Every structure is written in structure tokens, then in C-alpha cells.
Amino acid sequence: MSHSLPLGVILPVDTIDVTLDATPHPFVRGREKAIAENWALEVREKPAVFNGTVVMLSEFGYANGRLFGRCHPVSYATFLFWRKDRVATAAHAFAHPMLVSRDNALIAIRMAAHTVNAGRVYFAAGSFEPEDFPDGVVDVHGNMVREVMEETGLDISDVRREERFYALATERGTVIFRRYFLDENAERIASRIRDFVATESEPEIDGPVVIRNAADLPSGLMPHMQPMIDWHFSGSVA
């Protein structure tokens, strides 16, 4: 498992060359029974959790603005089991679209009570899935568009955005992020998200969370969010 990203450092990413390998992830071998037993515990605690297919990395690295790696499809049950001790033969990366309002606020979300991350606050996001690799290489923008639409009802497919991505490696995984600039003030965006959530029979989120400055931190904020918030409000140029 190669991983050359320094922890806690925001790195510029000009190229993402993370591919999908259809073979089983090495982490799974010999752990099938433990994964199944842990899944039974997860379902008992969160009956609504769904055992879909996500991906985990077996190789990962960064050099000269290029983020590279190899992913394998795994069950969500496998990911949740790995998450408990984060064995070094695997790694996790996920995308975070930072929604920026016209008045420069950040628009995050709070996860609903029935989800695995109940009550936690972060940008609308989800794990990469095999469908995010249409040509064998990850489509990060496509993942971001889908997850924002599913959770908030907002369509960011044609929203003005930064050309460059950024990566932030943490103890919990690596965040791949970039800013999307919405042409509405924060309260209007939040209102649109609340209206969307109200139409859902089982929404993934409780609602929007507006962050107006680096000291305006909500309860339940995921640890990886702090450096990203600081970076944005430090005046980083798009």
C-alpha cells in the first residue's frame, strides 16, 4: 500500500489518475466471516443502512500535482469493517464539493439520524462507486454532481467551478475537493435545500448548515472539515 501524501497538508491536484481494478481487494481475503459478523451489528444499530457497492484503494500516492491509485469494488459492509481499524493494506478517498454562496459562505449539510454518520456535518458527499469510473478512471466531478443532487436537490453540473482539485490526507482518509460557486446568497441556497428535504420520504440529510467564517463552526463538524474551512476563509484564490 503506497501512500505518499503528508497528513494535514492541502495539496494542489492537476491530474487524477485513479483507476478501477475489478479483482477482489486484497483486504477482503480471510476476513469474509468477520465482515459479515460486523455487518450484522451495523444493521442492528442502523436498520436502514444499505449494503451497496463502493470502492477502496489498494494503491495510492501523489507526485508533482498528480494523484494516482488503484481501486477495487467492495461491499459497503467491507468498508465499514475496515473503517474500524483502518488496516494499512487499504485506503479510502472521497470527494467533497465545497459549495460557495455569492456572499462567500460555505454550504454544508447535517446527516440524518438513520444514516451511519448521523448528526455529522460535512459537505454533501458520498463514497466513490464503480459507476464513477466510466472509462476505467475516476470521474470526480461526476461523483460530486450526483451526491449533491441526491442529498440537496441542487444541480451543480454546470456551476462555475475551480479548474484544479485539491487533496487533504487525514487519519480517516483523503479528501479530494474543489469549490463550486453558486450565484445565490447562502440563505436562498439553504432555503432551496430545506424545500428539497421536505419532499423526501427518507432524506439522507437533516438539512443545510451555513458556515460564514472560520470561527462559525457548527456542532458535529467532522474533523477533516476544519482545515478546509480555514483554507477557504484565508482568501485562497480560485
C-alpha positions in Angstrom: 0.0 0.0 0.0 1.8 3.2 -1.2 0.6 6.4 0.4 2.9 9.4 0.0 0.5 12.2 0.9 1.6 14.1 4.0 -1.1 14.3 6.7 -2.9 17.6 7.2 -1.4 19.4 4.1 -3.6 20.7 1.4 -2.0 19.8 -1.9 -2.9 21.1 -5.4 -4.1 18.4 -7.8 -3.9 18.9 -11.6 -4.3 15.3 -12.7 -6.3 12.5 -11.1 -5.3 9.1 -12.3 -7.2 6.7 -10.0 -8.3 3.6 -11.8 -10.7 0.7 -11.1 -9.5 -2.9 -10.9 -12.3 -5.4 -10.9 -10.3 -8.0 -9.0 -11.1 -8.5 -5.3 -9.4 -6.2 -2.9 -6.6 -7.9 -1.0 -8.1 -6.7 2.3 -11.1 -9.0 1.9 -9.2 -12.3 1.7 -9.5 -14.2 5.0 -11.8 -11.6 6.6 -15.1 -12.6 5.0 -16.6 -14.0 8.2 -15.6 -11.0 10.3 -17.0 -8.7 7.7 -20.4 -10.5 7.8 -20.5 -10.5 11.6 -19.7 -6.8 11.8 -22.4 -6.1 9.2 -25.0 -7.8 11.4 -24.0 -5.4 14.2 -24.2 -2.4 11.9 -27.7 -3.4 10.7 -28.9 -3.9 14.3 -27.8 -0.4 15.2 -28.9 1.3 11.9 -31.6 -0.9 10.2 -31.9 1.5 7.2 -28.2 1.1 6.2 -27.8 -0.4 2.7 -25.0 -2.8 1.7 -24.3 -1.3 -1.7 -21.0 -1.4 -3.6 -18.3 1.2 -3.0 -14.6 1.2 -3.8 -11.4 1.1 -1.6 -7.9 1.8 -2.7 -5.1 -0.8 -2.7 -2.5 1.7 -4.1 -2.4 5.5 -3.6 0.1 8.3 -4.0 0.9 11.8 -5.1 3.7 13.4 -7.1 4.1 16.7 -8.9 0.4 17.6 -8.9 -0.8 14.1 -9.9 -2.9 11.9 -7.6 -2.8 8.3 -8.6 -4.1 5.0 -7.3 -5.9 1.7 -7.9 -9.4 1.0 -6.5 -11.3 -2.3 -6.1 -15.1 -2.7 -5.8 -16.1 -3.8 -2.3 -19.3 -4.1 -0.3 -20.3 -1.3 2.0 -20.1 -3.9 4.8 -16.4 -4.4 3.9 -15.8 -0.6 4.1 -17.5 -0.3 7.5 -15.4 -3.2 8.8 -12.2 -1.7 7.5 -13.1 1.7 9.0 -12.9 0.3 12.5 -9.2 -0.3 12.5 -8.0 1.1 9.0 -5.6 -1.7 8.1 -2.7 -0.3 6.0 -3.4 -2.7 3.1 -6.3 -0.4 2.1 -7.1 3.3 2.0 -10.1 5.4 1.5 -10.5 8.6 -0.6 -13.7 10.6 -1.1 -14.8 13.7 -2.9 -16.0 16.9 -1.3 -17.6 19.7 -3.5 -17.3 22.9 -1.4 -20.4 24.9 -2.3 -19.7 28.6 -2.0 -22.5 31.1 -2.0 -22.5 34.5 -3.7 -21.8 36.1 -0.2 -18.8 33.7 0.3 -20.4 31.4 2.8 -19.8 27.6 2.7 -22.9 25.4 2.4 -22.5 22.1 4.3 -25.1 19.5 5.4 -26.0 17.6 8.6 -26.6 13.9 8.1 -30.0 12.4 9.1 -30.4 10.2 12.2 -30.9 7.0 10.3 -27.5 7.2 8.5 -24.2 5.8 9.6 -22.8 9.3 10.1 -25.9 10.6 12.0 -25.6 14.2 13.1 -22.3 14.8 11.5 -21.6 17.9 9.4 -19.6 18.0 6.2 -20.1 18.9 2.5 -22.6 16.8 0.6 -20.6 13.8 -0.4 -20.5 10.0 -0.7 -18.0 7.3 -1.3 -16.9 6.5 -4.9 -18.8 3.8 -6.6 -17.9 1.7 -9.7 -20.2 3.9 -11.8 -17.8 6.8 -11.0 -15.3 5.1 -13.3 -17.0 5.3 -16.7 -13.7 4.9 -18.7 -11.8 3.0 -16.0 -10.6 6.2 -14.4 -12.5 8.0 -11.7 -14.8 10.9 -12.7 -14.6 13.1 -9.5 -16.8 15.8 -10.9 -19.5 13.3 -11.8 -19.4 11.8 -8.3 -19.8 15.3 -6.8 -22.7 16.2 -9.1 -24.6 13.0 -8.2 -24.1 13.2 -4.5 -25.0 16.9 -4.3 -28.2 16.2 -6.3 -29.2 13.2 -4.2 -28.7 14.9 -0.9 -29.7 18.5 -1.6 -31.6 18.6 -4.8 -29.1 21.2 -6.2 -27.7 20.7 -9.8 -24.0 21.8 -9.9 -23.2 20.1 -13.2 -22.8 23.5 -15.0 -22.0 25.7 -12.0 -18.8 27.8 -12.2 -16.0 25.8 -10.5 -12.3 25.8 -10.0 -10.3 24.0 -12.6 -8.0 22.5 -10.1 -8.8 19.9 -7.4 -7.1 19.7 -4.0 -6.3 16.8 -1.7 -6.1 16.7 2.0 -4.9 13.5 3.7 -6.1 12.8 7.2 -6.1 9.8 9.6 -9.6 8.9 8.4 -8.9 9.1 4.6 -8.0 11.5 1.8 -10.5 14.3 0.8 -10.4 15.3 -2.8 -12.1 18.7 -3.1 -12.7 21.8 -5.1 -15.0 24.8 -4.9 -18.3 25.3 -6.8 -19.5 28.9 -6.9 -23.3 29.3 -6.7 -24.9 32.5 -7.9 -27.2 32.9 -4.9 -26.8 34.1 -1.3 -26.4 31.5 1.4 -29.9 31.9 2.9 -31.5 31.3 -0.5 -29.4 28.2 -1.2 -30.3 26.9 2.3 -34.0 27.5 1.7 -33.9 25.6 -1.5 -32.2 22.6 0.2 -34.8 22.7 3.1 -37.6 22.7 0.5 -36.0 19.6 -1.2 -35.5 17.7 2.0 -39.2 18.3 2.9 -40.2 16.5 -0.3 -38.2 13.4 0.5 -39.8 10.4 2.3 -36.5 9.4 3.9 -34.0 12.2 3.3 -30.3 11.5 3.7 -29.8 14.8 5.5 -31.5 16.8 8.2 -30.8 20.0 6.3 -28.2 22.6 5.3 -25.6 24.1 7.5 -24.3 27.6 6.6 -20.7 28.4 7.6 -20.0 32.1 7.3 -16.4 32.4 8.7 -13.6 30.2 10.1 -14.9 30.7 13.7 -18.5 29.9 12.7 -18.2 26.2 13.4 -21.3 24.1 14.0 -21.6 21.2 16.4 -21.0 17.8 14.9 -18.4 19.1 12.4 -16.2 16.3 11.0 -12.6 16.8 11.9 -11.4 16.9 8.3 -13.6 20.0 7.6 -11.6 22.4 9.8 -8.5 22.8 7.6 -10.7 23.1 4.5 -12.8 25.8 6.1 -9.7 27.7 7.3 -8.2 27.4 3.8 -11.3 28.9 2.1 -11.7 31.8 4.5 -7.9 32.6 4.4 -8.6 34.1 1.0 -7.3 31.3 -1.2 -7.7 32.4 -4.8 -10.0 30.4 -7.1 
